[in-house]
Amino acid sequence: MLWTRWLVLLLCWWGAATATTTAASGQYERPKQSDSRADPHRQRSPPPMEPLDFGFVPAAVYGTHAYYEPGAIGILFHMVHAFLYVIQPNSFPKDLIVKVIQQNMGGIKLEEWRKPDNVVLLLEGAYYELGFLVCATVGVLFVVLVPVLGMCFCVCRCCENCGGEMHQRQRKNADCRRGFFTATLVATTIFIVLGVLVAYAANHNMSSHIKNTRRFINTNIRDLKTFANNTPAQIEYMTAQYTTAKNKVLSELDNIGPLLGGRIHSQLEKEVVPSLDTALRMTGAMRETKEALENVSSSLQVLQEGTDRLKDSLSTERASLSNTLSDPACTNGAVSPSCNAIRSTLFQLGINADFSKLPDVGYALENVNTVLKIDLSNIIQKGYLSFNDTPRLVKEQTKNIVAALPRVKGMLDKIGSEINGFAKMFPVEASLANFTVFLSQGQKNIESYYAQIDQIDFYRWIGCVAVLCMVVLILSFNILGLLCGTCGYDKQATPTTRGCMSNTGGNLLMAGVCFSFVFAWVLMAIVTTLFVVGGNVEKMLCEPLASRQLFQIIDTPFLVHPSKKNFLPGMLFQNPNIDLTLGSMYRECYDNNGLYHALQLETMFNINSFLNRTVYNKDLAKVFDSVQVDLQDITLLEQAGRENLINFANTGIGIIDYEAYLAEVNKGITVVDLLTFATDLEGQADQLPRGALENALKGHASSIRQIHRELVVPMEQAMSSMSQSIKQLQKTSTDLPVKVTNILSAIDASEYLISNNASHVVKQETRNYVKSLVGYFKQYTDWVHNSLTAEVAQCKPISNIVDSMEIVACSFIADSVNTFWFGLGLCSILLLPSIIISIKLAKYYRRMDTEDVFEDSSPYSDTLFRFPRASAPPICADC
């Protein structure tokens, strides 16, 4: 148990050196990252705390694969398991075993079993073992009765009874009976041969796999050495990673200005930046307003000039068209209706919209131009720059923190020294070196027994083969007897004249019967012994071990003592109250987790004091108590910018009569669409007879289209542009003074926040900054905790040892033993029908001393009146 003590010392170091996992996580909360915006006019704040990369703990590679696939012989194993389930279908008696252990911890005494509780337990155990008891009783009766029956059989035959009389009565169905006995004996012999093969396969399987046990031993010991050799390197790696967190903290302190200033900037920008953004958007509205006013002014001029030209053109065209309609040709009866119809539409060639009455926007445009002479955008940019200069102001005002950096570095170095010093308090490397030596010596000791194990296994193999040779000897007599008897049998020969080969076959069968009586009880004794032992090992050890119910028994609270709750922690740490079970430890090791987590060592070590003295150092927080940051020099909007915004609200764009503009814009330029009018005019001309009048009307239609193309289309474009500008101006001017007032109020509120409440923000962000620094140590402690749980000292070798023992004890040995007695038991049981059949069949092959002959009482009598008499066989010199 020396290696266990060294291992516990090693794990103690783990618990203390990595203590930072729990306390820091309970004292500090990681600050959340503020939402960043994509505006180019402000500085993006850095994340409060970036994740540290501690790398990966050097992993150990274990070579043991605790898995066994029996192959073809697995079918026989399943048959044996099914047979044992039939014999013992009851579930594992976990509660019964626990009661027996708890009531007999002081030792088993015969007088104690007379108590009612123990009698009940005994009866429950007998009920559970009922199937084995019945089979064992049958086996014992077989062992006792077969020799007795054999002796009685021999005496009986010596008295010429029990088939010992060398006389065979003739029967009409003699051939049928002989064939039946022969077929039955052949079938029985085949099944016995199968039983021999099954037993031999199990015997050979055990020998071959016992040699493979060396592989399990070597790989498991090699894995334990790997575990012992890699653990110091893993611990050293985890200890060294403290430097990663320390260097990150020192880097953060060296850049306290940009980092702490960025945090303060990030908090203030939630109020400051939106107000500046709104003011900046107003500068865009100013430029858009100027463009819209210019567009309205130019469009209005185009429309007014175009209206005059269009009015003159339409008047000229209307007069010309009227003169054309005055042609004498229009007085013709067939043409007159068309001319009248055209004449009735001449009034439509006129102006519909009147833009001359719309007010001029030149005054408002002049005011806007005056406002835009001051570059408000540049003024606001200065506000952005002033606000974004917060990190520089913080850097200048926190020079005392940078000056204290060597002292902080000294504190952090002291923490690292304490961790390393605490680690060196335990002789980890020496302990593991001794453990490795212990493993090497143990491996040598085990290897020294290999020769003896091989010799013992050879003797066992020889013994099993010798037992099978007993059955093979009996089989040899049966098979030879069948061959000689069947081949030498002559139907024409009488019982007293049978040949030598037939007689030899009968004698061989009787020899097989003799050896069956000699060996059957020995075989059954072996079968019964192996059945009771191997069957109970399978049901009481292998099956509960495979289902892990055996662990539940060991993990039963207060199993070994009424005052000791758990067995495993009581044995390892002398503290049975720790909630550690063998089953939980096996599961953790099976999942290849760390031994620190599997043994729940965190419950054994009080590491809070170590944490308070090492990783969490209050002196680090005191360094920031003197942080004072003054941000009153920040100016968001100069007075010129404020006046510029007010002047923009008073430019007069709000008093423009937008309704009058929209009313005229929404009207058509002409009374009727000129293209439609020209098309209708051409249609009327097509209805007239061909001639000068038709050509003149089509010429007028072409002129009207030209007027539309040259005058109306440009006016429509100008009117559309003016409509969009008017709507934009109307939208901008709506509550413009209120909007400007709100912008100025928001900027005033932001400047008040910076001037009066900045100290609160500074203190808050300083605390968050300290938390982020401690958060880097928390990342380290969390990483150490996770590494101890899943990566450091992975205890897969422990579960591999348990699984390897299960494979060797159950799959290699128990299954082979059970399969051996299963095949041998089949042979032993079938020897009984083999004896009976061989005795019956030998009568038909052996040469008899007397036989039945029939004599007639008269020459005329019927066969019903013939009587048999015994007759001796003739003397044969050859026989």
Secondary structure, DSSP 8 states (H G I E B T S, - for coil): -HHHHHHHHHHHHHHHHTGGGTHHHHH------------TTS-----S----------------------GGGHHHHHHHHHHHHHH--S---HHHHHHHHHHTTT---GGGGGSHHHHHHHHHHHHHTHHHHHHHHHHHHHHHHHHHHHHHHHHHHHTT-TT-SSEE---TTHHHHHHHHHHHHHHHHHHHHHHHHHHHHHHHHHHHHHHHHHHHHHHHHHHHHHHHHHHHHHHHHHHHTHHHHHHHHHHHHHTHHHHHHHHHHHHHHHHHHHHHHHHHHHHHHHHHHHHHHHHHHHHHHHHHHHHHHHHHHHHHHHHHHHHHHTSGGGGSTTTHHHHHHHHHTGGGSSB----TTS---HHHHHHHHHHHTS-HHHHHHHHHHHHHTHHHHHHHHTHHHHHTHHHHHHHHHHHHHHHHHHHHTS-HHHHHHHHHHHHHHHHHHHHHTHHHHHHHHHHHHHHHHHHHHHHHHHHHHHHHHHHHHHHH--TTS-GGG--HHHHHHHHHHHHHHHHHHHHHHHHHHHHHHHHHHHHHHIIIIIHHHHTTHHHHHHTSTTSSBTTB--HHHHHHHS-TTS---HHHHHHHHHTT-BHHHHTTGGGT---HHHHHHTTS-HHHHHTTTT-----TT--SS-HHHHHHHHHHHTSSTTSS-HHHHHHHHTS-SBSS-HHHHHHHHHHHHHTS-SSHHHHHHHHHHHHHHHHIIIIIHHHHHHHHHHHHHHHHHHHHHTTHHHHHHHHHHHHHHHHHHHHHSHHHHHHHHHHHHHHHHHHHHHHHHHHHHHHHHHTTTB-HHHHHHHHHHHIIIIIIIIHHHHHHHHHHHHHHHHHHHHHHHHHHHHTTTS--SEEEEEE-SSTT--GGG-EEEEE-----S--
